[in-house]
Amino acid sequence: MNNQFPIEEVRKHFPAVNRQDNGQPIVYFDGPGGTQMVDYAIENMYRYLRNGVANLHGTFHTSRDTDCLIAEARLAVADLLGCKDNEVAFGANMTTLAFSLSRTLAQYVNNGDEIVVTELDHHANVDPWLSMAKEKGAIIKFIKLNRETLSLDLENLDEIITPKTKLVAVGMSSNVTGTVTNVNKVIEKAKSHQALVVIDAVHAVPHLKMDMHQLGCDILLCSAYKFFGPHVGIAAIRATLFEKLTFYKLQPAPNSIPSKLETGTQNHEGIAGILGAIQFIQKLGDGESRREQILSGMARIDEYEKLLSADLETFLQSQPGFRLYRPASGPRTSTFAFTINNHDSREVTQWLAQYYNLCITDGDFYASNLAEILDVKQYGGWIRVGLSPYNTIEEINTLKEALQAYVKQTSKIPL
């Protein structure tokens, strides 16, 4: 095991790992659906609530404190994502922000224009754009899945992204297969035709280093509850685009960036939690600036998760009757989706929860196009295991033991 990664110290910062049910510890493998919250985030939220809450732009102390909190959170998120603080907007969640953006971006789309989405993505980065296309009479085109590599087929981008393309929506990493997409190639092609690019980085931010400006995308979306924080959505929007956009909002509400996207009173305590989540990542890294510390911390997380992933991948590939849906090579996150022959995935996860206290999810995870293409609905979707920096090799061993015990107690799997 990686002696340089302070796993015991890390686990001390996640109170949920201490929970037991029926005298048995709970093991959290459900990170892709939402990680456990780090204590820095919990304490920041508690401190804000305890010290007196207020709305923005007042003359009194608690209001000024809230103003400072939101400003500092924008700066921290900018350092996390590689953008400017005035490009960072908060919202209820990524899906709500994407639908709001689709309404305003519709002003740039006309009948016969083309919108490009993918077969690999979570529907939060598909359906908002499908809705926009239907309303405006635009044509939807899909970047297809390569079923052999479980990655997007980018060989025929010239046919998919054309001078008629107005918007391309693509995920940086699949929340099912863990595939890390070569979004640079997609962005380069889109920009050659002056198309807008929306990146879904919800699954990528907890595992990969982000640099929005280096990528050259127009919009990057993510959610804090996927990287150890509370349920708050984040939209990073290129300032020159953001300035031009008009949103449905109350007439007296601010019309400046980034506030004009933030309709209504925001989740101030949740935004306080984002600061704590980023602080945790910082403390794992080194460097002079917060940005340097975040990048270093993410690199350590990635290195540790790769060690755990290698062990689990070898096991899952070796089990008779198991099928692992994961690229054989290339960049991948620590996410494992698999099925077991002749078994409903929900029955498997229920058994693992009942007898081993394993938090493992099942279903299509809103990647329903992918589920249909790969024909996993016959199993009720996938069984999905996601690894986070609070997981241990001992927990991986428990999972392996549990899956073997499950197989042993049934005769449904042909050997």
Secondary structure as UniProt FT lines:
FT   TURN            3..4
FT   HELIX           7..12
FT   HELIX           15..18
FT   STRAND          20..21
FT   TURN            22..23
FT   STRAND          24..25
FT   STRAND          27..28
FT   HELIX           31..33
FT   HELIX           39..50
FT   HELIX           61..81
FT   HELIX           85..87
FT   STRAND          88..91
FT   HELIX           94..105
FT   HELIX           106..108
FT   TURN            111..112
FT   STRAND          114..118
FT   HELIX           123..125
FT   HELIX           127..136
FT   STRAND          139..143
FT   STRAND          145..146
FT   TURN            147..150
FT   STRAND          151..152
FT   TURN            155..156
FT   HELIX           157..160
FT   TURN            163..164
FT   STRAND          165..171
FT   TURN            175..177
FT   STRAND          179..180
FT   HELIX           183..192
FT   TURN            193..194
FT   STRAND          196..200
FT   TURN            202..207
FT   HELIX           212..215
FT   STRAND          219..223
FT   HELIX           224..226
FT   TURN            227..228
FT   STRAND          233..237
FT   HELIX           239..242
FT   TURN            243..244
FT   TURN            251..252
FT   TURN            257..258
FT   HELIX           259..261
FT   HELIX           268..283
FT   HELIX           290..318
FT   TURN            320..321
FT   STRAND          322..325
FT   STRAND          335..340
FT   TURN            341..342
FT   HELIX           345..356
FT   STRAND          358..359
FT   STRAND          361..363
FT   TURN            365..366
FT   HELIX           368..373
FT   TURN            374..375
FT   HELIX           377..379
FT   STRAND          382..386
FT   TURN            389..390
FT   HELIX           393..408
//
